[in-house]
């Protein structure tokens, strides 16, 4: 049977399309991470304008501390976005490898395992960075609440 005949191609496509579910999940993670990143950037710009517009602002030190936390969170989210993006890229390469290797009859087990493992490690690092960002956001808001409500 010719390698490009439909009965031959169907199992090849089924094999190659399996990891697409992972790409879809990573895509949703990226949407959430970039939305968080955008909100933090907007908040940092707003606070920075407030500091620049009123140099002798009575809460200047507090606002500067908030901007510093936002800057740290931006770095963490940038890492999370980069890790998730690289994970999606490796999964896309894996899909291409599975398709081409199966179509051409190449032995690609080790390469597929390596790509899949690397993509999962990058996904894990992205999720760990997201958890770090969430914890830092929680610490920052609790600090603000304690300043506003000292009896709590």
Secondary structure in CASP SS format (residue, H / E / C, confidence):
PFRMAT SS
TARGET T0000
AUTHOR 0000-0000-0000
METHOD secondary structure of the structure
MODEL  1
X C 1.00
X C 1.00
X C 1.00
X C 1.00
X C 1.00
X H 1.00
X H 1.00
X H 1.00
X H 1.00
X H 1.00
X H 1.00
X H 1.00
X H 1.00
X H 1.00
X H 1.00
X H 1.00
X H 1.00
X C 1.00
X C 1.00
X H 1.00
X H 1.00
X H 1.00
X H 1.00
X H 1.00
X H 1.00
X H 1.00
X H 1.00
X H 1.00
X H 1.00
X H 1.00
X H 1.00
X H 1.00
X H 1.00
X H 1.00
X H 1.00
X H 1.00
X H 1.00
X H 1.00
X H 1.00
X H 1.00
X H 1.00
X H 1.00
X H 1.00
X H 1.00
X H 1.00
X H 1.00
X H 1.00
X H 1.00
X H 1.00
X H 1.00
X H 1.00
X H 1.00
X H 1.00
X C 1.00
X C 1.00
X C 1.00
X C 1.00
X C 1.00
X C 1.00
X H 1.00
X H 1.00
X H 1.00
X H 1.00
X H 1.00
X H 1.00
X H 1.00
X H 1.00
X H 1.00
X H 1.00
X H 1.00
X H 1.00
X H 1.00
X H 1.00
X H 1.00
X H 1.00
X H 1.00
X H 1.00
X H 1.00
X H 1.00
X H 1.00
X H 1.00
X H 1.00
X H 1.00
X H 1.00
X H 1.00
X H 1.00
X H 1.00
X H 1.00
X H 1.00
X H 1.00
X H 1.00
X H 1.00
X H 1.00
X H 1.00
X H 1.00
X H 1.00
X H 1.00
X H 1.00
X H 1.00
X H 1.00
X H 1.00
X H 1.00
X H 1.00
X H 1.00
X C 1.00
X C 1.00
X C 1.00
X C 1.00
X H 1.00
X H 1.00
X H 1.00
X H 1.00
X H 1.00
X H 1.00
X H 1.00
X H 1.00
X H 1.00
X H 1.00
X H 1.00
X H 1.00
X H 1.00
X H 1.00
X H 1.00
X H 1.00
X H 1.00
X H 1.00
X H 1.00
X H 1.00
X H 1.00
X H 1.00
X H 1.00
X H 1.00
X H 1.00
X H 1.00
X H 1.00
X H 1.00
X H 1.00
X H 1.00
X H 1.00
X H 1.00
X H 1.00
X H 1.00
X H 1.00
X H 1.00
X H 1.00
X H 1.00
X H 1.00
X H 1.00
X C 1.00
X C 1.00
X C 1.00
X C 1.00
END
